[in-house]
Amino acid sequence: MAQNPAPRKRPGGRTARTGRAVHEAVRGLIAEHGRDGFTGRDVAERAGVHEATLYRRWGTLDNLVLDVAASVAQLNEESPIPDTGSLREDLRAWATALVDDLSRPGGLALLRTVLAVRTDESAGQDPDGGRGRDRQLTDFLAARGVVIQQVLDRATARGEATPELATVLDRFLAPLYLRAMFGYREVDHDLDGLVDHTLGGPR
């Protein structure tokens, strides 16, 4: 009687589980301690993997951090902003969600870490010449842009006049992040005015 073949393992199953565990560990450590408050060994211990696995797969700890940032942006891309029926209300709903996210403990930790990594690279402290970081930082920014462009595209499809992606970044996203990072104004200050300015109205 012919023997049943052994069940085939799903390709990448173990690798994917390891990646998720490592990413969760990094996000937790960044929220708790900031980028300079943990080492590769800390990540490995929390994720339950060998430290050598981290460096074999990501090369450096900073490359790993940027990979985590890109993945977070990708998750945001896969959970698009709800379609309220108008661009103004879409942006208003998004602003409220961003304020909630930026105001929670650790909400800015990952972004601060990405910026710090980029600063180190610009200062010539990257042993691989920045190639891995450039790719991962581009992934992070591109995924964020995809989310915004989806909102603009569906508004255009409804027949609404829409600003360019760069305008939304300059007038809407950047002020929210700057308020949160530097504390010169409450993050949720006059969100309606911010939306009006983004859409070309008075400020």
C-alpha positions as CSV (number, residue, x, y, z in Angstrom):
1,M,0.0,0.0,0.0
2,A,1.4,3.4,-1.0
3,Q,2.3,5.5,1.9
4,N,0.8,9.0,2.3
5,P,3.4,11.6,1.6
6,A,4.6,13.6,4.6
7,P,2.7,16.9,5.0
8,R,4.5,19.7,3.3
9,K,5.6,22.6,5.5
10,R,4.3,26.0,4.5
11,P,7.1,27.9,2.8
12,G,8.5,30.5,5.1
13,G,6.3,29.5,8.1
14,R,9.1,29.4,10.7
15,T,10.8,32.4,9.1
16,A,7.6,34.4,9.2
17,R,7.0,33.5,12.9
18,T,10.5,34.5,13.7
19,G,10.1,37.8,11.9
20,R,6.9,38.6,13.7
21,A,8.4,37.8,17.1
22,V,11.4,40.0,16.4
23,H,9.3,42.9,15.2
24,E,7.1,42.7,18.2
25,A,10.1,42.7,20.5
26,V,11.6,45.8,18.8
27,R,8.3,47.7,18.9
28,G,8.0,46.9,22.6
29,L,11.6,47.9,23.4
30,I,11.4,51.1,21.5
31,A,8.2,52.1,23.3
32,E,9.7,51.3,26.7
33,H,13.3,52.5,26.3
34,G,13.8,54.4,23.1
35,R,16.3,53.4,20.4
36,D,19.4,53.8,22.6
37,G,17.9,51.8,25.5
38,F,18.3,48.3,24.2
39,T,20.7,46.0,22.3
40,G,20.5,43.2,19.9
41,R,20.8,40.8,22.8
42,D,17.8,42.4,24.4
43,V,15.8,41.9,21.2
44,A,16.9,38.3,20.8
45,E,16.0,37.5,24.4
46,R,12.5,39.0,24.2
47,A,11.8,37.4,20.8
48,G,13.2,34.0,21.9
49,V,15.7,33.7,19.1
50,H,19.5,33.6,18.8
51,E,21.2,37.0,18.6
52,A,23.1,35.7,15.6
53,T,19.8,35.3,13.7
54,L,19.2,39.0,13.9
55,Y,22.5,40.0,12.4
56,R,22.4,37.2,9.8
57,R,19.0,38.4,8.6
58,W,19.1,42.2,9.1
59,G,22.9,42.9,9.2
60,T,22.7,45.7,11.8
61,L,20.3,46.7,14.6
62,D,19.5,49.9,12.8
63,N,18.5,48.0,9.7
64,L,16.2,45.9,11.8
65,V,14.6,49.0,13.3
66,L,13.9,50.5,9.8
67,D,12.5,47.2,8.7
68,V,10.1,47.3,11.6
69,A,9.1,50.9,10.7
70,A,8.5,49.9,7.1
71,S,6.3,47.0,8.3
72,V,4.3,49.3,10.5
73,A,3.7,51.6,7.6
74,Q,2.6,48.6,5.5
75,L,0.1,47.6,8.1
76,N,-1.3,51.1,8.0
77,E,-1.5,50.8,4.2
78,E,-3.5,47.5,4.5
79,S,-5.9,49.2,6.9
80,P,-7.0,52.2,4.8
81,I,-8.7,55.3,6.1
82,P,-12.5,54.8,6.2
83,D,-14.4,56.2,3.3
84,T,-16.8,58.8,4.8
85,G,-18.0,60.0,1.4
86,S,-16.1,63.3,1.3
87,L,-12.4,64.2,1.3
88,R,-12.9,66.8,4.0
89,E,-14.4,64.2,6.4
90,D,-11.9,61.6,5.4
91,L,-9.1,63.9,6.4
92,R,-10.9,64.9,9.6
93,A,-11.4,61.3,10.6
94,W,-7.7,60.6,9.8
95,A,-6.5,63.6,11.8
96,T,-8.5,62.3,14.9
97,A,-7.0,58.8,14.5
98,L,-3.5,60.3,14.2
99,V,-3.9,62.4,17.2
100,D,-5.0,59.4,19.2
101,D,-2.0,57.4,18.0
102,L,0.5,60.2,18.5
103,S,-0.8,60.9,22.0
104,R,-0.5,57.4,23.3
105,P,2.6,56.3,25.3
106,G,5.3,55.3,22.7
107,G,3.3,56.7,19.9
108,L,6.2,58.8,18.5
109,A,9.0,56.4,19.6
110,L,9.2,54.6,16.3
111,L,9.3,57.7,14.2
112,R,11.9,59.3,16.5
113,T,14.0,56.2,16.1
114,V,13.7,56.3,12.3
115,L,14.8,59.9,12.2
116,A,17.7,59.1,14.6
117,V,18.9,56.3,12.4
118,R,18.7,58.5,9.3
119,T,20.8,61.2,11.2
120,D,23.4,58.6,12.0
121,E,23.6,57.6,8.4
122,S,24.1,61.2,7.3
123,A,26.9,61.6,9.8
124,G,28.7,58.7,8.2
125,Q,28.2,56.2,10.9
126,D,26.6,53.4,8.8
127,P,29.0,50.5,8.0
128,D,27.1,49.4,4.9
129,G,27.1,52.8,3.3
130,G,23.4,53.3,3.9
131,R,22.2,51.0,1.2
132,G,20.0,48.9,3.4
133,R,18.7,51.9,5.3
134,D,17.9,53.9,2.1
135,R,15.8,51.0,0.9
136,Q,14.0,50.5,4.1
137,L,13.4,54.2,4.8
138,T,12.1,54.5,1.3
139,D,9.7,51.6,2.0
140,F,8.5,53.3,5.1
141,L,7.8,56.6,3.4
142,A,6.4,55.0,0.3
143,A,3.9,53.0,2.3
144,R,2.7,56.1,4.1
145,G,2.3,57.9,0.8
146,V,0.3,55.0,-0.6
147,V,-2.3,55.4,2.1
148,I,-2.7,59.1,1.4
149,Q,-2.9,58.6,-2.3
150,Q,-5.7,56.1,-1.9
151,V,-7.7,58.7,-0.1
152,L,-7.0,61.3,-2.8
153,D,-7.8,58.8,-5.6
154,R,-11.2,57.9,-4.3
155,A,-12.0,61.5,-3.8
156,T,-11.1,62.2,-7.4
157,A,-13.3,59.3,-8.5
158,R,-16.2,61.0,-6.6
159,G,-15.6,64.1,-8.6
160,E,-14.0,66.2,-5.8
161,A,-11.2,68.6,-6.4
162,T,-8.1,67.2,-4.6
163,P,-4.7,68.5,-3.6
164,E,-1.5,66.9,-4.6
165,L,0.1,64.3,-2.3
166,A,2.9,66.7,-1.5
167,T,0.4,69.3,-0.3
168,V,-1.2,66.8,2.1
169,L,2.2,65.9,3.4
170,D,3.2,69.6,3.9
171,R,0.0,71.1,5.2
172,F,-1.6,68.2,7.0
173,L,0.8,65.4,8.0
174,A,3.9,67.4,8.8
175,P,2.2,69.8,11.2
176,L,0.6,67.0,13.2
177,Y,4.0,65.3,13.6
178,L,5.8,68.5,14.4
179,R,3.3,69.4,17.1
180,A,3.7,66.0,18.7
181,M,7.5,66.0,18.5
182,F,8.2,69.5,19.6
183,G,5.2,70.3,21.8
184,Y,4.8,73.9,20.6
185,R,1.1,73.4,20.2
186,E,-1.5,70.8,21.3
187,V,-1.6,68.0,18.6
188,D,-5.4,68.3,18.3
189,H,-5.4,72.2,18.0
190,D,-7.9,73.4,15.3
191,L,-8.0,70.2,13.2
192,D,-10.8,71.7,11.1
193,G,-8.5,74.6,10.3
194,L,-5.7,72.2,9.3
195,V,-8.1,70.3,7.0
196,D,-9.3,73.6,5.4
197,H,-5.7,74.7,4.8
198,T,-4.9,71.3,3.2
199,L,-7.8,71.7,0.9
200,G,-6.8,75.2,-0.2
201,G,-9.0,77.2,2.1
202,P,-8.0,80.1,4.4
203,R,-5.6,79.4,7.3
